[in-house]
Amino acid sequence: MSNHDHGLPVRDWRWIILLAVIIYAGLLGVGAMLGGRATTQHLLQVMGVPALDPAFIDIRGVAGWCEASAAGKNPSLETTYITIPGEKPVLDFQMNYSPLVLTLGYLGLDQQHAPAWALILALLYISSLWCLCGPCTARQAYLWGVLLLSPASVLVVERGNLDMLLFALIVMALLLRKQPFGASAVILIAGLIKFFPIGALPAIWREGGNRNRAAVFLGATLFLMFLFLLRSRLGMIGTSLTGQYQSAFGCGVIADLLRHYGILANGNYGVTRGALDVLGVTLLSIVSALGFFSSQAITQHVVSDRKQYAFFLTAPFMLTLFVLGNQMDYKWIFFLPMVPAVLELLDSPEPMESGISKMWFGGILAYSYWTFFSDEGSLRNAFLKQVLMWGVMAMTAFLASRIWRKCREL
């Protein structure tokens, strides 16, 4: 990174991010040594993370599926359990990933080694963020540190969720931007694990050129063939995207909240849920049109190619996930590839663009830290948190359509 005004090297401040991670992890480590698992869980909850006991429950669940599959069972149809030495087995959650995830068992994933896998995934996640943010100014490093240690970001580590692996694959696709077939292959692998990352393909298509278009066509074709082979299981997987209302976002969360608190009767749930989906699609369509038609083909400020690419690696599927179902808060990490573009737009000479970018950045921070400042057990606070995410998604759609048109027409 260099200073073009003075020709002097500019210091890379990413060490601030690493120091923040070390301090955070150190606090948890000291808590674990002094008070054990319960103390660590309490510390995380104090810092706004809805931690569970035991930790790394998601990767433990995947390990349970792998063990069941190795024993000849079908974890998508049969009951499985999470086993922890010296404790009563816990009912595992329904397998809602593609069967490809079971191949992790051949790589050594089992319930005994699940914590080690979770730590490896955490290191992979942090390393990917290091590559994503690139050389930073001091201000940018502080902002990245606040994002990385926010409750929604820490939650994905605490759960040991495979979204950390998908995040790393998305960042790898960014690093392979000049090699479209390599980027498409990485996105396809991520999509075969949990489906939704296939929505990153528009970033490659947007680059233009025959090679990029061919890479997208090949990746999409292979993915559709995979879905065809799994067609009998897709309905079952889709049902897992509804019902979650705690530590979750999506068009349907408000309906689930109202039903949980007894305000919405079961008989009216389906209609309300459908109305919210229609409202969500309508809202995103309107703001997308506003962003598209308010953009200017000639402008003083255009986001750099790499940051545009990173933005469109996750913006399309985040908007789609918001409409499709209720998503756990740890999927918030997929806002992070959009951050480099937004940080650049904060200084845009166009007031609307700069203002929306500042509100977007403040919105994702406020959403992630919500449980740190507010009791999510309150219906009012939980409802306001959902309203906040609706606003963030609307601004994401606005910025996406604006960047897409403005930067493609130049």
C-alpha positions in Angstrom: 0.0 0.0 0.0 1.5 3.4 -0.9 0.7 7.0 -0.6 0.4 8.4 -4.1 0.5 12.0 -2.9 4.0 11.7 -1.3 5.4 8.5 -2.7 5.9 7.2 0.8 5.0 3.8 2.1 1.9 3.7 4.3 2.0 1.5 7.4 -0.3 -1.5 7.3 -2.3 -1.4 10.6 -3.8 -4.9 10.4 -1.8 -5.9 13.4 -4.5 -4.0 15.5 -7.0 -6.6 14.3 -4.7 -9.5 15.3 -4.0 -7.9 18.7 -7.8 -7.5 19.4 -8.4 -11.1 18.6 -5.5 -12.2 20.9 -6.9 -10.1 23.8 -10.4 -11.4 23.3 -9.3 -15.0 23.1 -7.0 -14.5 26.1 -9.9 -13.3 28.2 -11.9 -16.3 27.4 -8.9 -18.6 28.0 -8.3 -17.1 31.4 -12.0 -17.5 32.2 -11.9 -21.2 31.2 -8.8 -21.9 33.3 -10.2 -20.1 36.4 -13.9 -21.2 36.2 -14.2 -23.8 33.5 -16.8 -24.1 30.8 -19.6 -22.3 32.6 -17.4 -19.2 33.2 -16.5 -19.0 29.5 -20.2 -19.3 28.5 -21.1 -16.5 31.0 -18.3 -14.2 29.7 -19.5 -14.7 26.1 -23.1 -13.9 27.2 -22.0 -10.8 29.0 -20.3 -9.7 25.7 -23.5 -10.2 23.8 -22.9 -13.6 22.4 -25.8 -16.1 23.0 -23.4 -18.9 23.9 -24.6 -22.4 24.6 -23.2 -25.2 26.7 -21.4 -27.1 25.3 -19.6 -24.9 22.9 -19.2 -25.7 19.2 -22.6 -27.3 19.1 -23.0 -27.0 15.3 -19.7 -28.8 14.4 -20.5 -31.4 17.1 -23.9 -32.0 15.3 -22.2 -32.4 12.0 -19.7 -34.9 13.6 -22.8 -36.8 14.9 -24.1 -37.0 11.4 -20.8 -38.3 10.1 -20.6 -41.0 12.8 -24.2 -42.1 12.2 -23.5 -42.3 8.4 -20.4 -44.4 9.1 -22.6 -46.7 11.2 -24.9 -47.2 8.2 -27.6 -44.8 9.3 -29.2 -42.0 7.3 -28.9 -38.8 9.5 -31.3 -36.9 7.3 -34.1 -39.4 8.2 -32.9 -41.1 11.5 -32.4 -39.5 14.9 -28.8 -38.8 15.9 -27.2 -37.6 19.1 -24.4 -35.4 20.3 -22.3 -37.2 22.8 -19.9 -35.5 25.2 -17.7 -37.7 27.5 -19.2 -38.0 31.0 -22.5 -36.3 30.0 -25.9 -37.4 28.9 -26.3 -37.6 25.0 -28.1 -34.6 23.5 -30.6 -34.9 20.7 -28.9 -33.8 17.5 -30.6 -31.4 15.1 -32.0 -32.5 11.8 -29.4 -32.8 9.0 -30.2 -29.8 6.7 -27.0 -29.7 4.7 -26.3 -31.6 1.5 -25.0 -35.2 1.8 -21.6 -33.9 0.7 -20.9 -32.7 4.2 -20.7 -36.4 5.3 -17.4 -36.7 3.5 -15.9 -34.7 6.3 -16.1 -37.9 8.3 -13.5 -39.5 6.0 -11.2 -36.5 6.8 -11.3 -37.3 10.5 -14.3 -35.4 11.8 -15.9 -37.2 14.7 -17.3 -36.0 18.0 -14.0 -36.5 19.9 -12.2 -34.2 17.5 -15.0 -31.7 17.0 -13.5 -29.0 19.2 -10.2 -29.2 17.3 -12.1 -28.8 14.0 -13.9 -25.8 15.4 -10.6 -24.1 16.3 -9.2 -24.8 12.9 -12.3 -23.3 11.3 -11.9 -20.2 13.5 -8.3 -19.8 12.4 -9.4 -20.2 8.8 -12.1 -17.6 9.3 -9.7 -15.1 10.8 -7.1 -15.7 8.1 -9.7 -15.2 5.4 -10.7 -11.9 7.0 -7.0 -10.9 6.9 -6.9 -11.5 3.2 -10.3 -9.8 2.7 -9.6 -6.5 4.3 -6.1 -6.2 2.8 -3.6 -3.5 4.0 -5.5 -1.1 6.3 -5.2 2.4 7.6 -5.5 2.8 11.3 -9.1 3.9 11.1 -10.0 0.9 8.9 -8.2 -1.5 11.1 -10.2 -0.3 14.2 -13.4 -0.7 12.2 -12.5 -4.2 11.1 -11.6 -5.1 14.7 -15.0 -3.9 15.9 -16.7 -6.0 13.2 -14.6 -9.1 13.8 -15.3 -9.1 17.5 -18.9 -8.2 17.3 -21.4 -10.8 18.8 -22.7 -12.1 15.5 -19.2 -12.7 14.3 -18.1 -14.4 17.5 -21.3 -16.5 17.4 -20.2 -18.3 14.3 -17.0 -19.3 16.1 -18.8 -20.2 19.3 -21.1 -22.5 17.4 -18.3 -24.0 15.3 -20.5 -23.5 12.3 -19.4 -24.6 8.8 -20.3 -21.1 7.5 -16.6 -20.3 8.5 -15.5 -22.8 5.8 -17.9 -21.3 3.3 -16.7 -17.8 4.2 -13.1 -18.9 3.5 -14.1 -20.4 0.2 -15.8 -17.1 -0.8 -12.7 -15.2 0.0 -10.7 -17.7 -2.0 -13.0 -16.9 -4.9 -12.1 -13.3 -4.5 -8.4 -14.1 -4.6 -9.0 -16.1 -7.8 -10.8 -13.2 -9.4 -8.5 -13.2 -12.5 -9.0 -16.9 -12.9 -12.8 -17.3 -13.5 -12.9 -21.1 -13.8 -11.0 -21.4 -10.5 -13.3 -18.9 -8.8 -16.3 -20.7 -10.1 -15.0 -24.1 -8.9 -14.5 -22.8 -5.4 -18.0 -21.3 -5.3 -19.4 -24.5 -6.6 -17.7 -26.5 -3.8 -19.2 -24.1 -1.3 -22.6 -24.4 -2.9 -22.5 -28.2 -2.8 -22.0 -28.0 0.9 -24.8 -25.6 1.9 -26.4 -24.5 -1.4 -26.7 -20.8 -0.8 -23.1 -19.8 -1.7 -23.9 -20.6 -5.4 -25.4 -17.1 -5.3 -21.9 -15.7 -5.5 -21.7 -16.6 -9.2 -23.1 -13.2 -10.4 -19.9 -11.6 -9.3 -18.0 -13.6 -11.9 -20.7 -13.0 -14.5 -20.5 -9.3 -13.9 -16.8 -9.3 -14.8 -17.8 -9.8 -18.4 -16.0 -11.7 -21.2 -16.5 -15.1 -22.6 -14.3 -16.9 -20.1 -16.2 -15.5 -17.1 -19.6 -16.2 -18.7 -18.5 -19.8 -19.6 -17.2 -20.3 -16.0 -20.6 -19.2 -14.6 -22.5 -21.4 -17.0 -20.5 -24.5 -16.2 -20.7 -23.9 -12.4 -24.5 -23.3 -12.5 -25.1 -26.3 -14.7 -23.2 -28.6 -12.4 -25.0 -27.2 -9.4 -28.4 -27.7 -11.0 -27.5 -31.3 -11.9 -26.6 -31.8 -8.2 -29.9 -30.3 -7.1 -31.7 -32.7 -9.5 -30.1 -35.7 -7.8 -31.2 -34.3 -4.4 -34.7 -33.3 -5.5 -36.4 -35.6 -3.0 -34.6 -34.0 -0.1 -35.0 -30.3 -0.9 -38.4 -30.0 0.7 -37.1 -31.3 3.9 -34.2 -29.0 3.9 -36.5 -26.0 3.1 -38.6 -26.7 6.2 -35.5 -26.1 8.4 -35.5 -22.4 7.3 -38.6 -21.6 9.2 -39.6 -21.3 12.9 -36.3 -19.8 14.3 -37.0 -16.4 15.9 -34.2 -16.1 18.5 -30.9 -14.8 17.3 -32.2 -14.9 13.7 -33.2 -12.6 10.8 -35.3 -12.9 7.7 -38.7 -11.9 6.4 -40.5 -14.6 8.5 -39.0 -13.8 11.9 -41.6 -11.2 12.8 -44.4 -13.7 12.2 -42.6 -16.3 14.4 -42.0 -13.7 17.1 -45.7 -12.8 17.1 -46.8 -16.4 17.2 -44.3 -17.2 20.1 -45.7 -14.4 22.2 -49.3 -15.4 21.6 -50.2 -12.3 19.5 -50.6 -14.3 16.3 -52.8 -17.3 16.2 -51.6 -20.5 14.4 -54.5 -20.2 12.0 -53.2 -16.8 10.8 -49.6 -17.6 10.7 -49.4 -18.8 7.1 -51.1 -15.8 5.8 -49.0 -13.4 7.8 -45.8 -15.2 6.8 -46.8 -15.0 3.2 -47.7 -11.3 3.5 -44.3 -10.6 5.0 -42.5 -12.4 2.2 -44.4 -10.4 -0.4 -43.7 -7.2 1.5 -40.0 -8.1 1.7 -39.8 -8.7 -2.1 -41.7 -5.5 -2.8 -39.5 -3.5 -0.6 -36.3 -4.8 -2.0 -37.6 -4.4 -5.6 -38.5 -0.7 -5.0 -35.2 0.3 -3.3 -33.3 -1.6 -6.0 -35.1 0.4 -8.7 -34.4 3.6 -6.8 -30.7 2.8 -6.5 -30.5 1.8 -10.2 -32.2 4.9 -11.6 -30.6 7.3 -9.2 -27.1 6.2 -10.2 -25.1 8.2 -12.7 -23.1 6.8 -15.5 -20.5 9.5 -15.1 -19.4 10.0 -11.6 -16.4 11.3 -9.6 -16.1 8.2 -7.5 -16.2 4.6 -8.6 -15.5 1.7 -6.3 -12.3 -0.3 -7.2 -12.8 -3.5 -9.2 -11.7 -5.8 -6.4 -14.1 -4.3 -3.9 -17.0 -4.4 -6.3 -16.3 -8.1 -6.9 -16.1 -8.8 -3.2 -19.4 -6.9 -2.7 -21.3 -9.0 -5.3 -19.9 -12.3 -4.0 -22.3 -12.1 -1.1 -24.9 -9.4 -1.7 -27.1 -11.5 -4.0 -27.4 -14.5 -1.8 -27.8 -12.4 1.4 -30.8 -10.7 -0.1 -32.1 -14.0 -1.3 -31.6 -15.7 2.1 -33.5 -12.8 3.8 -36.5 -13.5 1.6 -36.4 -17.3 1.7 -36.4 -18.0 5.4 -35.2 -17.4 8.9 -31.4 -17.2 9.1 -29.3 -17.6 12.3 -27.4 -14.4 13.2 -24.0 -15.9 12.4 -24.8 -15.6 8.7 -24.2 -11.9 9.4 -20.5 -12.7 8.6 -21.4 -12.6 4.9 -22.0 -8.9 5.1 -18.2 -8.6 5.7 -17.2 -9.1 2.0 -19.4 -6.0 1.3 -17.5 -3.9 3.8 -14.5 -2.9 1.7 -16.7 -1.3 -1.0 -18.8 0.4 1.7 -15.7 1.8 3.4 -14.7 3.3 0.1 -18.1 4.8 -0.4 -18.1 6.5 3.0 -15.9 9.2 1.4 -18.0 9.4 -1.8 -18.6 13.0 -2.9 -22.2 12.1 -3.7 -24.2 12.9 -0.5 -26.8 10.1 -1.1 -24.2 7.5 -1.7 -22.1 8.5 1.3 -25.1 8.8 3.6 -26.6 5.4 2.7 -23.2 3.8 3.2 -22.7 5.3 6.6 -26.2 4.2 7.6 -25.5 0.7 6.2 -22.3 0.3 8.2 -24.0 1.6 11.4 -26.9 -0.7 10.8 -24.8 -3.9 10.5 -22.9 -2.9 13.7 -26.0 -2.1 15.6 -27.7 -5.4 14.6 -24.7 -7.4 15.7 -24.3 -5.6 19.0 -28.0 -5.6 19.7 -28.0 -8.3 22.4 -25.0 -6.5 24.1 -27.1 -3.4 24.7 -30.6 -4.8 24.7 -32.6 -7.7 26.2 -33.7 -9.8 23.2 -36.2 -11.6 25.5 -38.3 -8.5 25.2 -40.8 -8.6 22.3 -40.3 -4.9 21.7 -36.6 -5.2 21.5 -36.7 -8.3 19.4 -39.2 -6.6 17.0 -37.0 -3.5 16.7 -34.0 -5.7 15.9 -35.9 -7.2 13.0 -37.0 -3.7 11.8 -33.3 -2.8 11.8 -32.4 -5.7 9.7 -35.1 -4.9 7.2 -33.5 -1.5 6.9 -30.0 -3.0 6.4 -31.4 -5.3 3.7 -33.1 -2.4 1.9 -29.9 -0.4 1.9 -28.0 -3.4 0.7 -30.3 -3.7 -2.3 -30.0 0.0 -2.9 -26.2 0.0 -2.9 -26.0 -3.2 -5.0 -28.2 -1.9 -7.8 -26.4 1.5 -7.7 -22.9 0.1 -7.9 -24.0 -2.5 -10.5 -25.3 0.2 -13.0 -22.8 3.0 -12.3 -19.7 0.9 -12.4 -20.7 -1.2 -15.5 -21.7 1.8 -17.6 -18.3 3.6 -17.3 
